Amino acid sequence: MAERLDLGAAVKSIETPLSEALGASEATFLSGFDADVRLAYPRCGLVTACMQLLLRDYGYETERLRIRKKITSPAHRDNDVDHVYLRGEGHIIDPTYTQYYGHIGLSAHVLNDNPDARSLMPDDKIAVFDQAKVQQFAMSLTDHQIDIRPAARTIYDQHETELLQHNRGMIYFPETPLFLATTPAHMLRYYYTIWSSIPNGFPFSFDWNARNNQRRYNDCVEKVVAETRERSVT
């Protein structure tokens, strides 16, 4: 077992080696992304499984929680949120919360193609906060997104223009980010709902009914965790 750090320090020590290790297996579908944007890709099931095992190395037991809920956004449509995060030691640990920057145009794909845009992102790629302070976390996330949204919109529009030019003659249907023009109040309600819900832990797999997929999933988790541990000690 690794030296028991406080939870925030333990998470921070995992952040970079985990980001790097997520490219170790093609089964993660993340090897084509730069290491510093991989956690912004919506692979919360896989990443939380890895994070849970890695936190156990530091003596922290967590539970994986899933929210599946329809959240109405007046700007666009009803949105089915399906997200997984960890809870332990009275805290929420969300290693893929930055996927929600895609709602203002800074998806993992956009960030991967535009390295300069990464300076707009939060310093902490993994969120750790007291579960009694969900409101504060949701407000902080909303405020930051509102602050950078004009710049994010410019980057997103340029990225879409370049894709359209590249794919000229092909059918291309870009998906408009959810919060390009949504009010802060509705953004806050959306984010508060995600982390204030009290869902149940669940066994996650690529396919609930396919044993081969479950085996590949487990193998992928094991490989990423082993690679993370190796990078943590080098």
N, C-alpha and C positions, 0 to 999 in steps of 0.2 A: 504494500500500500504506500502511496506517495505521502509526503508530509502533509498533515491536515492544515490547509490554509483556510482563511475565512472564505465564505462562499463566493463573494465577488472576486477575490484574488484567484480562487480555483478556476472559476469560469474564464477569467482573463488569461490564465496560463494555458487553457485549452483552445482558446479562440483561433490563434494563428495556425498551430499544427493541425487542428481539425480542418480548417479551411484548405490547407495544402493537401491533406490526406484525402479529401473528398474527390480529388482527381485521380486517385490511385486505381480505381476500378471503373471500367466503362459502364458497369451496371448502375452507377450513380447518375448517369447522363450529365455529369458535370465536368468531365475531363476537358471539354472544349471551352470552358470558361476560365478566365484568370482566377487565381486563388482568392484574391481579395473581393471578388463579387459572388463567389459560389453560395455563400450563406444568404444572399438576396434572392436566390432561386427558390420557388415554392416546393421544396422537398422536405417539408416539416416532419413527415412520418419517419423517414430514414434518418434525418439528422437528430431528431429527439431520441431515437433508439441508440444512436452512437453516443450522444451526450449523456444519456442516463448511465451507460456503462463507464464512461470516462469520469463522471462525477463520483461514481462508486469507488474509484481508485483513491479519491481524497476523503473517503468516509461519509459521503453524502448519499442518502437514499432518497429517490424521487419517484413520483408517479407520473405516467404519461397521461395527459388529459386531452380529450378531443371535444371541440365544439362543432356542431353541425346545426346551422341556424340560418333562417332567412332574415336578412336585415334590409329594410326598405331605405333606398336612397331617393329622395325626391328629384334629384338631378337626372337620374337615368332609369333605374329599374330595381326590382327586387333582386337581391344578391344572395346566393347561397354560399355562406361562409363555411368552409370545412378546413379546420386548422387544428394542429396538435402542438402542445407545449408541455413543459414540465412544471411540477409543483413539489416543493420540498423545503423543509426548514422555515416554513411560513413565508416562502418567497415563490414568485413565478420566475421561471427561467425559460426564455423563448429564444432559441438560437437562430430562428429564421424570421424574426419580426420585420427585418428590413425588406422582405418581399412586399410589404405594404407601401413602400415607396414607389412601387409600380403604379399605384393609384394616382400619382401625380406625374407619371411619365418616366420615372427612373426605374424601370424594370431591370432585371439582371442582364437581359439582352442589350438594352440601351447602354447600361453601364459598361458592359464588356466591349461594346463597339466605340465607346467614348470615354477613354481613361480620364480626361479632364473633368468629367462630370462626377467622378467619385469623390472629389473634394467637397461636394455638397452633402454627402452622406454623413450620418453620425459616426463619431469616433468608435463607439462600442458597437460591434457587429452582433453581439449577443446581449439581449436585455435581461437584467436581473433586478427585480424590484419587490418590495414588500407586498404581499397579496392584499394587505389592507390599504394600499396606496395605488390602486388601479386608476382611480380618477386622476391623480397627479401624473401618472405615467401617460395616460391617454391625452391629457392636456399638453404635456411636454411634446409628445409625438405630433399632435395636431399643430401646435404653435410652430414647430420646426418646419413642418411641411408647408404651412402657410407662408413662412418666411422665404423659403426657397422655391416656391411654386412658379413664380414668373421665370426664373432661370431654368427650372426643370422643363417648363412648357417650351421654351425656345429650343432646348436640346432635343426634346421629344419631336417637335415639329420638323427640325432639321433631319433627324434620324429617319422619320417616316418619309420625308421627301427623297432622301437618298435611296431608301428601300424601293420606293415607287419607280425611281429612275433605273435602278438595278434590275427590277423585275418587269420592266416595260414589255408589254405584249403578253404578260402572264396575268392570271387572275390573282388579285391580292386584296384581302379584306382586313385592314388594320382594325384592332380593337381599341376604341377610345378609352383612355384611362378614366377610372371612375370619378376621380376628384379634381379634374382640371378646373372646374368652376363651382364646385359645391361649397356651401357656406361652412365656416369653422364649426358652428353648432352641430351640424349634421355629421361632420367628420368626427367630432368628439363623441357623439352618441354611438357612431359605428364602432370606433375603437374601444370605447368603454364596454360595449356589449361583448366584444370578443374575449376580453380578459376578466370580465366580472362574472361571466357565466361559470357555473360550477358543474362541468360535465364529468362523466365517469371515465376512468382509465379503460383502455381497450387494447386488444392485441392487433397490431397493425400489420398488414401485408399488402403486396401489390394486387393480389387477387384472393379474395376470401376463400375461394373454393379450389384453388389450384395448388397442390402440394409442391409441385416443381417450382412454381413462382415463390412460394414461401421459403423453400430451400435456397433459391438464388438470393432472395432478400436477406436471409440470415447470413449467407456467405458474404454478401456485400457489406453488411454491418460489421462482421468480424474482421474483414480486410481493412475497412476504414479505421476501425478502432485500433487494430494492431499497428497500422501505419502512423496513426496519431501518437500512440504511445512511443513508438520508435523516434519520431521527430521531436517529442517532448524531452527526450533524454540526450539528444545530440546537440 
